[in-house]
Amino acid sequence: MTDRPENARIESLVDELVELYDRPFGGKVRGRFRVSMKLLCDRLGKRRLWPDELEAIGRGLYQRGYVSIDMDGYLVVLSQKTFTNYRRVNEAAFGSPDGQSSVPDASDPAQGSA
């Protein structure tokens, strides 16, 4: 994107999305939300958002500590902090090449606990 006014509009939209994260609406005090692509287009004065524009929005959010997920009809905005306590997958969790996990399944009584 080489068009400076376009960049300024996208930066302004990113600022608005970041502010929305901490603003109470939709029955919640703050937090993740989704916004329709139509509303994003309206905010940018466009009829369609192109992949490079969605990428620029995502990059702007990421630089501010947020993550965006393009769900075709809408964009989801979450804080990067949302993911800090997620379980991490390691090699053992994926299992061996034959599809058998090398990690005992706690819910499987046949494997039991040692």
N, CA, C and O atoms as a DFTB+ gen file, in Angstrom:
456 C
 N C O
     1  1       0.847      -1.176       0.000
     2  2       0.000       0.000       0.000
     3  2       0.889       1.235       0.000
     4  3       1.624       1.477       0.957
     5  1       0.822       2.004      -1.058
     6  2       1.660       3.179      -1.178
     7  2       0.864       4.457      -1.005
     8  3       1.446       5.541      -0.948
     9  1      -0.413       4.359      -0.924
    10  2      -1.301       5.504      -0.837
    11  2      -1.370       6.010       0.599
    12  3      -1.986       5.369       1.450
    13  1      -0.745       7.154       0.878
    14  2      -0.659       7.671       2.254
    15  2      -2.024       7.981       2.868
    16  3      -2.247       7.617       4.023
    17  1      -2.957       8.639       2.153
    18  2      -4.271       8.872       2.771
    19  2      -4.962       7.562       3.147
    20  3      -5.646       7.479       4.166
    21  1      -4.772       6.538       2.307
    22  2      -5.352       5.222       2.593
    23  2      -4.742       4.651       3.870
    24  3      -5.458       4.119       4.718
    25  1      -3.426       4.760       4.009
    26  2      -2.747       4.300       5.229
    27  2      -3.260       5.033       6.454
    28  3      -3.457       4.427       7.507
    29  1      -3.476       6.325       6.322
    30  2      -3.973       7.125       7.444
    31  2      -5.374       6.667       7.852
    32  3      -5.693       6.612       9.039
    33  1      -6.205       6.339       6.863
    34  2      -7.558       5.850       7.180
    35  2      -7.502       4.509       7.895
    36  3      -8.247       4.267       8.845
    37  1      -6.614       3.642       7.431
    38  2      -6.486       2.329       8.068
    39  2      -5.949       2.483       9.487
    40  3      -6.435       1.821      10.405
    41  1      -4.957       3.344       9.678
    42  2      -4.416       3.592      11.020
    43  2      -5.493       4.149      11.950
    44  3      -5.565       3.776      13.121
    45  1      -6.310       5.027      11.430
    46  2      -7.407       5.597      12.218
    47  2      -8.416       4.509      12.604
    48  3      -8.901       4.476      13.734
    49  1      -8.723       3.625      11.657
    50  2      -9.638       2.511      11.938
    51  2      -9.046       1.588      12.998
    52  3      -9.751       1.154      13.909
    53  1      -7.767       1.289      12.885
    54  2      -7.098       0.438      13.882
    55  2      -7.187       1.092      15.261
    56  3      -7.455       0.413      16.252
    57  1      -6.966       2.395      15.330
    58  2      -7.098       3.112      16.612
    59  2      -8.502       2.947      17.185
    60  3      -8.668       2.722      18.384
    61  1      -9.512       3.060      16.322
    62  2     -10.902       2.890      16.768
    63  2     -11.148       1.471      17.293
    64  3     -11.809       1.291      18.316
    65  1     -10.613       0.470      16.592
    66  2     -10.804      -0.921      17.011
    67  2     -10.141      -1.174      18.364
    68  3     -10.702      -1.871      19.210
    69  1      -8.957      -0.615      18.570
    70  2      -8.260      -0.761      19.855
    71  2      -9.068      -0.100      20.967
    72  3      -9.193      -0.661      22.056
    73  1      -9.616       1.080      20.708
    74  2     -10.439       1.770      21.710
    75  2     -11.703       0.965      22.033
    76  3     -12.136       0.922      23.184
    77  1     -12.288       0.335      21.023
    78  2     -13.499      -0.467      21.248
    79  2     -13.241      -1.621      22.213
    80  3     -14.135      -2.012      22.964
    81  1     -12.037      -2.163      22.200
    82  2     -11.718      -3.302      23.055
    83  2     -11.947      -2.974      24.527
    84  3     -12.393      -3.834      25.286
    85  1     -11.652      -1.757      24.936
    86  2     -11.799      -1.361      26.341
    87  2     -13.087      -0.609      26.626
    88  3     -13.292      -0.138      27.744
    89  1     -13.949      -0.492      25.640
    90  2     -15.206       0.236      25.821
    91  2     -16.344      -0.742      26.106
    92  3     -16.460      -1.773      25.444
    93  1     -17.191      -0.417      27.101
    94  2     -18.333      -1.304      27.377
    95  2     -19.388      -1.231      26.253
    96  3     -19.831      -0.149      25.868
    97  1     -19.768      -2.391      25.751
    98  2     -20.887      -2.507      24.815
    99  2     -21.235      -3.980      24.687
   100  3     -20.438      -4.849      25.042
   101  1     -22.414      -4.253      24.184
   102  2     -22.844      -5.630      23.960
   103  2     -22.958      -6.450      25.236
   104  3     -22.835      -7.674      25.192
   105  1     -23.193      -5.798      26.374
   106  2     -23.379      -6.518      27.627
   107  2     -22.080      -6.885      28.338
   108  3     -22.108      -7.579      29.354
   109  1     -20.952      -6.431      27.820
   110  2     -19.665      -6.723      28.459
   111  2     -18.932      -5.417      28.740
   112  3     -19.083      -4.432      28.017
   113  1     -18.145      -5.431      29.796
   114  2     -17.397      -4.244      30.188
   115  2     -16.254      -3.974      29.199
   116  3     -15.976      -2.823      28.863
   117  1     -15.601      -5.038      28.738
   118  2     -14.496      -4.926      27.784
   119  2     -14.225      -6.302      27.189
   120  3     -14.778      -7.304      27.643
   121  1     -13.388      -6.342      26.192
   122  2     -12.964      -7.643      25.683
   123  2     -13.192      -7.845      24.199
   124  3     -13.525      -6.923      23.453
   125  1     -13.000      -9.084      23.809
   126  2     -13.037      -9.463      22.397
   127  2     -14.384      -9.120      21.772
   128  3     -15.417      -9.056      22.438
   129  1     -14.323      -8.904      20.470
   130  2     -15.541      -8.573      19.733
   131  2     -15.351      -8.912      18.267
   132  3     -14.246      -9.199      17.807
   133  1     -16.462      -8.871      17.551
   134  2     -16.407      -9.033      16.107
   135  2     -17.099      -7.835      15.470
   136  3     -18.023      -7.248      16.033
   137  1     -16.628      -7.498      14.296
   138  2     -17.196      -6.370      13.558
   139  2     -17.392      -6.829      12.117
   140  3     -16.528      -7.490      11.541
   141  1     -18.537      -6.472      11.545
   142  2     -18.841      -6.940      10.195
   143  2     -17.933      -6.260       9.162
   144  3     -17.504      -5.121       9.342
   145  1     -17.659      -6.980       8.096
   146  2     -16.856      -6.425       7.007
   147  2     -17.570      -5.218       6.400
   148  3     -16.932      -4.258       5.967
   149  1     -18.893      -5.278       6.374
   150  2     -19.661      -4.154       5.836
   151  2     -19.409      -2.894       6.647
   152  3     -19.223      -1.817       6.081
   153  1     -19.402      -3.023       7.980
   154  2     -19.150      -1.859       8.825
   155  2     -17.715      -1.360       8.655
   156  3     -17.476      -0.153       8.642
   157  1     -16.767      -2.276       8.526
   158  2     -15.381      -1.864       8.285
   159  2     -15.281      -1.095       6.969
   160  3     -14.613      -0.063       6.896
   161  1     -15.947      -1.601       5.933
   162  2     -15.954      -0.901       4.645
   163  2     -16.552       0.494       4.785
   164  3     -16.011       1.469       4.263
   165  1     -17.676       0.575       5.497
   166  2     -18.320       1.875       5.715
   167  2     -17.376       2.840       6.420
   168  3     -17.290       4.010       6.048
   169  1     -16.660       2.346       7.448
   170  2     -15.739       3.205       8.213
   171  2     -14.593       3.708       7.343
   172  3     -14.065       4.796       7.572
   173  1     -14.208       2.909       6.342
   174  2     -13.115       3.300       5.451
   175  2     -13.608       3.993       4.177
   176  3     -12.810       4.449       3.359
   177  1     -14.936       4.065       4.020
   178  2     -15.489       4.694       2.823
   179  2     -15.227       3.884       1.564
   180  3     -14.963       4.446       0.501
   181  1     -15.300       2.564       1.684
   182  2     -15.009       1.666       0.560
   183  2     -16.178       0.711       0.328
   184  3     -17.031       0.520       1.194
   185  1     -16.192       0.134      -0.838
   186  2     -17.209      -0.874      -1.140
   187  2     -16.710      -2.268      -0.839
   188  3     -17.503      -3.187      -0.638
   189  1     -15.378      -2.433      -0.804
   190  2     -14.785      -3.752      -0.592
   191  2     -13.434      -3.585       0.076
   192  3     -12.715      -2.619      -0.177
   193  1     -13.095      -4.549       0.942
   194  2     -11.761      -4.574       1.546
   195  2     -10.928      -5.617       0.825
   196  3     -11.348      -6.764       0.671
   197  1      -9.749      -5.214       0.384
   198  2      -8.845      -6.109      -0.314
   199  2      -7.925      -6.804       0.676
   200  3      -7.714      -6.303       1.780
   201  1      -7.373      -7.955       0.296
   202  2      -6.503      -8.702       1.211
   203  2      -5.361      -7.872       1.808
   204  3      -5.027      -8.032       2.982
   205  1      -4.764      -6.989       1.008
   206  2      -3.670      -6.175       1.549
   207  2      -4.169      -5.176       2.590
   208  3      -3.426      -4.808       3.501
   209  1      -5.418      -4.736       2.463
   210  2      -5.993      -3.827       3.455
   211  2      -6.295      -4.575       4.752
   212  3      -6.041      -4.063       5.843
   213  1      -6.839      -5.792       4.630
   214  2      -7.075      -6.607       5.828
   215  2      -5.757      -6.943       6.515
   216  3      -5.679      -6.973       7.743
   217  1      -4.726      -7.193       5.720
   218  2      -3.410      -7.471       6.273
   219  2      -2.861      -6.245       7.014
   220  3      -2.266      -6.377       8.083
   221  1      -3.063      -5.067       6.447
   222  2      -2.606      -3.836       7.095
   223  2      -3.351      -3.600       8.410
   224  3      -2.751      -3.163       9.392
   225  1      -4.649      -3.885       8.433
   226  2      -5.427      -3.769       9.674
   227  2      -4.890      -4.757      10.702
   228  3      -4.656      -4.394      11.854
   229  1      -4.696      -5.997      10.288
   230  2      -4.165      -7.019      11.189
   231  2      -2.790      -6.669      11.717
   232  3      -2.503      -6.869      12.898
   233  1      -1.936      -6.145      10.848
   234  2      -0.580      -5.758      11.252
   235  2      -0.635      -4.608      12.268
   236  3       0.097      -4.611      13.258
   237  1      -1.507      -3.632      12.013
   238  2      -1.667      -2.506      12.931
   239  2      -2.170      -2.952      14.300
   240  3      -1.696      -2.474      15.330
   241  1      -3.134      -3.871      14.302
   242  2      -3.639      -4.403      15.568
   243  2      -2.558      -5.187      16.294
   244  3      -2.397      -5.057      17.507
   245  1      -1.822      -5.997      15.552
   246  2      -0.772      -6.816      16.169
   247  2       0.295      -5.947      16.824
   248  3       0.780      -6.267      17.909
   249  1       0.657      -4.863      16.177
   250  2       1.653      -3.952      16.737
   251  2       1.168      -3.287      18.015
   252  3       1.972      -2.788      18.803
   253  1      -0.126      -3.278      18.220
   254  2      -0.704      -2.667      19.424
   255  2      -1.101      -3.710      20.481
   256  3      -1.694      -3.367      21.504
   257  1      -0.770      -4.981      20.227
   258  2      -1.042      -6.024      21.207
   259  2      -2.335      -6.782      21.006
   260  3      -2.833      -7.420      21.934
   261  1      -2.889      -6.720      19.795
   262  2      -4.144      -7.400      19.499
   263  2      -3.962      -8.327      18.308
   264  3      -2.994      -8.208      17.557
   265  1      -4.897      -9.248      18.144
   266  2      -4.893     -10.195      17.045
   267  2      -6.225     -10.068      16.325
   268  3      -7.271      -9.918      16.956
   269  1      -6.180     -10.129      14.997
   270  2      -7.426     -10.127      14.228
   271  2      -7.548     -11.440      13.480
   272  3      -6.561     -12.008      13.013
   273  1      -8.772     -11.905      13.378
   274  2      -9.065     -13.133      12.643
   275  2     -10.121     -12.800      11.595
   276  3     -11.223     -12.363      11.925
   277  1      -9.774     -13.012      10.338
   278  2     -10.691     -12.754       9.233
   279  2     -11.622     -13.954       9.093
   280  3     -11.184     -15.051       8.749
   281  1     -12.892     -13.742       9.358
   282  2     -13.886     -14.813       9.273
   283  2     -14.813     -14.604       8.064
   284  3     -15.986     -14.973       8.108
   285  1     -14.290     -14.023       7.010
   286  2     -15.002     -13.688       5.777
   287  2     -16.057     -12.605       5.991
   288  3     -15.886     -11.491       5.496
   289  1     -17.121     -12.887       6.697
   290  2     -18.199     -11.910       6.886
   291  2     -17.925     -10.912       7.997
   292  3     -18.582      -9.874       8.076
   293  1     -16.965     -11.213       8.852
   294  2     -16.634     -10.298       9.939
   295  2     -15.188     -10.502      10.371
   296  3     -14.540     -11.487      10.018
   297  1     -14.708      -9.539      11.144
   298  2     -13.355      -9.571      11.672
   299  2     -13.456      -9.692      13.191
   300  3     -14.179      -8.928      13.830
   301  1     -12.738     -10.642      13.763
   302  2     -12.704     -10.833      15.213
   303  2     -11.449     -10.153      15.739
   304  3     -10.375     -10.278      15.149
   305  1     -11.584      -9.430      16.857
   306  2     -10.452      -8.759      17.485
   307  2     -10.304      -9.301      18.901
   308  3     -11.252      -9.282      19.687
   309  1      -9.094      -9.787      19.219
   310  2      -8.782     -10.327      20.543
   311  2      -7.459      -9.743      21.013
   312  3      -6.631      -9.321      20.206
   313  1      -7.273      -9.723      22.316
   314  2      -5.990      -9.313      22.876
   315  2      -5.007     -10.461      22.752
   316  3      -5.390     -11.622      22.890
   317  1      -3.738     -10.148      22.494
   318  2      -2.711     -11.189      22.458
   319  2      -2.607     -11.879      23.810
   320  3      -2.218     -13.045      23.880
   321  1      -2.947     -11.178      24.878
   322  2      -2.887     -11.749      26.227
   323  2      -3.865     -12.909      26.387
   324  3      -3.689     -13.756      27.263
   325  1      -4.894     -12.948      25.545
   326  2      -5.876     -14.029      25.580
   327  2      -5.199     -15.385      25.452
   328  3      -5.664     -16.369      26.026
   329  1      -4.119     -15.441      24.712
   330  2      -3.491     -16.710      24.368
   331  2      -2.358     -17.118      25.302
   332  3      -1.801     -18.203      25.132
   333  1      -1.998     -16.298      26.271
   334  2      -0.829     -16.606      27.095
   335  2      -1.014     -17.852      27.954
   336  3      -0.029     -18.524      28.261
   337  1      -2.223     -18.179      28.347
   338  2      -2.448     -19.342      29.200
   339  2      -2.972     -20.558      28.435
   340  3      -3.382     -21.546      29.045
   341  1      -2.959     -20.488      27.115
   342  2      -3.402     -21.631      26.324
   343  2      -2.394     -22.772      26.458
   344  3      -1.205     -22.539      26.675
   345  1      -2.877     -23.997      26.328
   346  2      -1.987     -25.155      26.335
   347  2      -1.072     -25.090      25.125
   348  3      -1.485     -24.678      24.041
   349  1       0.158     -25.496      25.318
   350  2       1.125     -25.518      24.226
   351  2       1.274     -26.945      23.719
   352  3       1.348     -27.890      24.504
   353  1       1.317     -27.087      22.425
   354  2       1.489     -28.395      21.802
   355  2       2.981     -28.656      21.617
   356  3       3.725     -27.803      21.132
   357  1       3.399     -29.854      22.016
   358  2       4.777     -30.267      21.769
   359  2       4.752     -31.529      20.910
   360  3       3.683     -32.015      20.541
   361  1       5.920     -32.048      20.600
   362  2       6.037     -33.221      19.737
   363  2       5.246     -34.411      20.294
   364  3       4.569     -35.114      19.544
   365  1       5.335     -34.631      21.600
   366  2       4.671     -35.782      22.218
   367  2       3.144     -35.695      22.092
   368  3       2.474     -36.718      21.958
   369  1       2.606     -34.499      22.134
   370  2       1.157     -34.341      22.029
   371  2       0.654     -34.740      20.649
   372  3      -0.460     -35.249      20.522
   373  1       1.457     -34.518      19.617
   374  2       1.066     -34.920      18.264
   375  2       1.101     -36.423      18.094
   376  3       0.333     -36.980      17.309
   377  1       1.971     -37.075      18.812
   378  2       2.056     -38.523      18.705
   379  2       3.090     -38.959      17.693
   380  3       3.802     -38.145      17.105
   381  1       3.155     -40.252      17.506
   382  2       4.131     -40.835      16.596
   383  2       3.589     -40.795      15.168
   384  3       2.408     -40.510      14.966
   385  1       4.431     -41.075      14.180
   386  2       3.981     -41.062      12.784
   387  2       2.839     -42.034      12.501
   388  3       2.092     -41.828      11.544
   389  1       2.681     -43.099      13.314
   390  2       1.597     -44.054      13.072
   391  2       0.269     -43.583      13.669
   392  3      -0.724     -44.309      13.637
   393  1       0.259     -42.357      14.216
   394  2      -0.989     -41.787      14.724
   395  2      -1.261     -42.080      16.181
   396  3      -2.258     -41.602      16.721
   397  1      -0.411     -42.847      16.837
   398  2      -0.601     -43.180      18.246
   399  2       0.089     -42.131      19.107
   400  3       1.268     -41.839      18.909
   401  1      -0.629     -41.573      20.046
   402  2      -0.050     -40.576      20.938
   403  2       0.883     -41.251      21.922
   404  3       0.608     -42.343      22.419
   405  1       1.987     -40.584      22.192
   406  2       2.923     -41.118      23.179
   407  2       2.640     -40.553      24.568
   408  3       3.358     -40.852      25.523
   409  1       1.598     -39.742      24.676
   410  2       1.203     -39.157      25.948
   411  2      -0.038     -39.877      26.435
   412  3      -1.012     -39.971      25.688
   413  1      -0.044     -40.401      27.679
   414  2      -1.242     -41.091      28.184
   415  2      -2.424     -40.144      28.225
   416  3      -2.281     -38.974      28.579
   417  1      -3.584     -40.648      27.865
   418  2      -4.830     -39.879      27.908
   419  2      -5.432     -40.049      29.292
   420  3      -5.811     -41.153      29.682
   421  1      -5.518     -38.943      30.039
   422  2      -6.020     -38.984      31.424
   423  2      -7.465     -39.464      31.495
   424  3      -7.894     -39.971      32.532
   425  1      -8.221     -39.313      30.409
   426  2      -9.625     -39.722      30.419
   427  2      -9.788     -41.210      30.075
   428  3     -10.899     -41.734      30.150
   429  1      -8.714     -41.889      29.703
   430  2      -8.781     -43.299      29.310
   431  2      -8.450     -44.164      30.526
   432  3      -7.286     -44.228      30.922
   433  1      -9.454     -44.845      31.142
   434  2      -9.195     -45.641      32.345
   435  2      -8.257     -46.808      32.086
   436  3      -7.604     -47.283      33.016
   437  1      -8.173     -47.283      30.850
   438  2      -7.277     -48.407      30.550
   439  2      -5.817     -48.019      30.720
   440  3      -4.978     -48.862      31.039
   441  1      -5.511     -46.735      30.506
   442  2      -4.128     -46.277      30.640
   443  2      -3.816     -45.923      32.095
   444  3      -2.666     -45.976      32.531
   445  1      -4.858     -45.563      32.828
   446  2      -4.724     -45.283      34.253
   447  2      -3.566     -44.387      34.607
   448  3      -2.840     -43.919      33.730
   449  1      -3.392     -44.148      35.881
   450  2      -2.260     -43.337      36.332
   451  2      -1.306     -44.243      37.085
   452  3      -1.735     -45.106      37.851
   453  1      -0.041     -44.054      36.874
   454  2       0.976     -44.919      37.455
   455  2       1.226     -44.619      38.898
   456  3       2.060     -45.268      39.529
